[in-house]
Amino acid sequence: MRILITAPYHDKGLKEIAQQFGDVAYRSWKPNGRAWNEEELLALLEETNADALITEHDHVTERVIAANPQLQFIGVCRGTPSNVAVPKATEMGIPVFFTPARNAQAVAEMFISNVIMLLRNTIPGINWLKGRQWQEGAHDSYLHFKGNELAGKTIGMVGFGAIGQLIARMVRDYPCNIQFFDPYVKEHDPAYRQLGIEELFATSDIVSIHLPVTAETKGMINASLLTKMKKDAIFVNTARAAVVKREALLDVLEKNAIRGAILDVFDNEPPDALDYRIIDMPHVIATPHIAGATFEVEDHHVEILNRALHQWFGNGNKSIAELANKEIRSIHVNG
């Protein structure tokens, strides 16, 4: 089998793929400066005579998949395979694998760092210092920028998958109280409290969103929920902007109805004028969709995907969690 790999892959990972499947054509999108588009990907698949594809951000459209019925699998080095026409792959019997939680550590660390920065008024303090406002003998900074500790805070997770649970494990010994809303979680650490979403918004000091975009979650975080937050609570979204009604978030921020927000995702990227009204607020820490951007994330996605491929093709394990189109299991199990 010849594998076209367009995702960033380290040498060890490439050797593992070659050992398992026989041949590798490595054409990472990174030297190109952007993901391969539909036409470019079609050309690469034809040029390399690939029997399988490992991608990251490339445009794996219905047309790309339909033109390549020989593909034995599509691997997607992302937390969700949103750049792949998964229904078309399913129709053609092609398994699609992905790398859930590849960026969990990166997102969790940034959550902690930015929450502490907001609680401790770090950015205003830095700006005050750089503005040459420190006067001889004055205690202005000590008084003006006095903040709060993370210890003792109640953190409410909306969605309690890999990232939410990792954050919970990392902060429980600060100590923090952890509560979550997730109707799909049936078993959990008894130290964590599972409750309804309205109660979570009303009782949490920090509300953190960890939801994928689905028909059910789009616009789910609305004015009714946001207005239930405590006046000194912090709202965090490092997941997807589409799950939050941004007009409602703008409203509570403009009214100072909550302490502030930490945002890494926006309705428009690059942001539009309404996004910038939120970004420019002094009680908002906004970053340009970089919560999952660490060099180590690329190592993680190689490890996760290679392990999944070994389980599926090497060990015949068809129940792996990294399979995106689970409905094709019966085809491959029976076939």
N, C-alpha and C positions, 0 to 999 in steps of 0.2 A: 504494500500500500504506500502511495506517495502522499505526504501531508504538506499542504501549503500553510505556512504559519505567518500571519501578518501581525499578530500581537507581539509586543515586546517579550522576548524569551531569553533567559540566560543560557550560557553554554551547557551547563549541567542538564538543564531541562531539555534542550535540543538533543543532547546525546541520549537521554532516556527515551524520547519519542522515536529517535532513529533506531534504537535497540529494539523497541517494541514493534514498530511498524515497518521498518526497512529503509525508508528514504524521506528526507526532509528538504523542502525548498523554503528558505527563510527570507521573507520580504516584509520586514517590519514597516508599519506606516510612519514611524517616528522620523526617519530621515526625510520623508516626504513633507513633513510639517503639518499634516492633517490626515484624517482617515481616508482610505481608498474609497472613491465613489463607485457607483454601480458599473459604469463602463470600464473603469480601471480594474475592478475586481474580476469582472468577466474576462478581461484580457489576461490577467495574472493566472486565473484558473486554467485557461486554455494553454497559455505558454508553458505552465509547469506540469500539465497533464495530471492535475491533482485528483486524488481519490477521496480526500477529506480536507477540511478547512478548520484552522484555529485562528480566530479573529478577536479583536477587541472592540473597536469603534466603527469598523467598516460597514458600508451599506449593503448588507446581505438581504437584498430585496426578493420579492417573489420571482422576478425575472431572473435574477442570479441563480436561485435555487432550481427553477424550472429548466434552465439551460444546462444544469449539471446534475442529472439524475444519478450519476455514478457515485455521488458523495456518500461515503459510508457513515460519516458523522460530521456535525458542525460543533466545534468547541468555542465558547464565548467567554473571554476572560473579563467578565463583569459580574456585578452582583445580581443583575437581571439581564436577560438577553433581549433588551429593548430595541436593538439595532438589527435584529434578525426576524424575518417573516416566519415565525415559528409555525403558524397554522399550515403554511405551504410545505414546510419541511415535514410536518406530521402527515399531511396528505400523501407525500411521497415516501413515507416510511423511513425518514432520516432522523436519527436521534440527535437532539440538541442538548449539549451539556453546558453548564455555566459554573461560575465560581462564587457561590454565596459566601458572604462574610470575608471576602478577600481584603476589604478595607476596614474591617471591624476595629482593629487595634488603632488604626490611624484616626478614625472618626471618634472613637472613645477618648483618645488622648486629647484631641482638639476640643471636644465637649468640655472636658475637665479644665483645660487651660483657659478657655474663653469664659466659662462660667466664673471661674475664680477672678479673672481680669475684670469682669463686670461687677462682681461682688466687692472687689477691693478698689474700684475706681482707678485702675491702673492706667488706662489710656488718658483720661483727663489729667492725671498726675504727671504723666510723661510730657504732655503738651504744655502744662503749666511750667514745668522745669525747663523745657526747651524755649519757652517764651520769656526766659530770664526774669521770672516773677518772684524769685526767692530773695527776700529782703534780709538784711543783716539783723540777726536776733529774733526774727519773726518765727512763730509757730503755726503760720497759716496752713502749710501743707499738712501737718499732723492733724489739725482740726478739720480742715476742709475736705480732705480726701479719706478720712477714716471710713472704713468699709465694714464688711461682714465676713465671717468665716463660712466655709462650706460645711464644716462639721455641724451636725444637728439639723440640717435642712432636710425637708421631705421632697424627694424627687419623684415626679409622676411621669411614667413612660407611656406614651400612646403608641401601641405596637411594642411587643416584647419578644422580638426575634433575637438573632445573634448579636446585633449591636447593642440593643437595649439591655440584654442580659450581661454582656461584657461590661458595660458601664456600671451596671448594678454591682457586679463582683468587685470592680475597681474602687468604688466609692463607699461600699457598705462599712468599711473599717475606718472611715474618716472620723466619726461614723455618720452615715446618712440613713434616713428611713426611705425605703423603696416601695413604691406602689405602682401598679400598672393597669392599663386597660388593654385587653386583647382577648376577644372571644374565642380565638383559635388555640389558645394555650390552655391545656387541660390539666397539666401537672407542672408544679413549680416549687422552688425552694420555699418552705414555710416561713422564712424570714421576710418574704415579700408579700405584699397585700394586693390581692386582685379585687378591683371594684369597678363600678360603672363610670362611664366617661365624664358625666356631669359632676359626680362627686370628686373625681380625680382633679378636674380643673379647679374646683372650689377649695380643695384642701391642700394642694401642692405649693411648695415654695418655688419650685422649678418645674415647668412643664416641658417635656422634650418629645418631639415628634419623630417617630421611626416607622413610617408607613410607606408602602409602595403606592403607586398611582393605579387605581382600578376604578371601575364604574362605581363601586361602593364607597371608595375613599375620596374621590375627587370632590373638593370643596367641603369635605367633612368637618373641618375645623372652621366654624362659622362664628358670627357675632354672638349667638346664644351661648356658646362655650367660652369664648374669649372674655365676655363681660362677667363671667362667673369667677374669674381669677382674682386672687388677692391683690390689693393695691401694691404690695411690695414683692410680688411674684415676678419671675423671669420666664419668658417664652423662648424656647429654642427650637429651631428647625434646621437640621442638617440632612434632611431626607429628600423631599420633593416639594416644590413650591405649590404645585397644583392641588395639594390636599388642603391648603389653607386659603380662605377667602381673604385676599390681601387688603381689600377695602375695609374689612372688619378689623384686621390687624392694625392698619394705618389709623383707624379711628381710636382704638384703645391707647395707642402710643401717643397720638396727638393730644388726647385728653389726659395724659399721664395717669391713666387708670391702672397701669401696671408699672413695675419698676423699670423694665426694659426688655430688649429682645436680642437674641444672638441668631444670626441668619447666615446661611451659606448658600442658599438657593433662592432663585427669584423667578417670577412669572415669565420674565423675558431675560434672556442671556445673549447679548449684552442687555443691561437693564434699560427700561424706558423711563419716562419722566415720573410716573407714579412710583415705580420701584425706587428711584432715587430720593423721592420724598421720605421714604422709610429709611433708606441707607444713610442719608445725611443727618438723621436725628442724633443728638448727643448721647442718648441713652440706648443706642443700638450699636452692637459690634457686628459689622457685616464683612464677610470674606467672599472672594470670587469663586465659589464652588471648588474649594480646595481641601475640604475636610478629609477627603480620601486620597489626597495627592501626596504620597510618600514614595520614595524609591523602593521601600520594602514591600509595598502593595504588589509590585510586579513579581517579586519573589513569591509572595503568597499565592498569586493566581496561577503561577506555574506549578507550584506544589499541589494545589487543590485540583487543578485540571488533570495533571499527569496521574495523580492518585485515582481520580474518577475513571479515567480511560483504562488504567490498569485493572481496576475492579470490574468494569464492564466487559472489556475485551479479553483480559488475561484470566480473571477469576470467574467470569460468567455471572457476576452479581448484577441482576437487573433491577434491584430495589434501591439503588443509590439515590441519595437526596439531590445530587447535582444534575439529575435528568430534568430538563425543563418541560418536555412534552411527554408526560408520564403515560398518556393514553396509548403510546406506541409499544409499551412493555409487552402487551399480549402478542403483538406481531413478532417481536424479537424472541420472546420466550418460546412461542409455539413454532417459530420459524427455525 
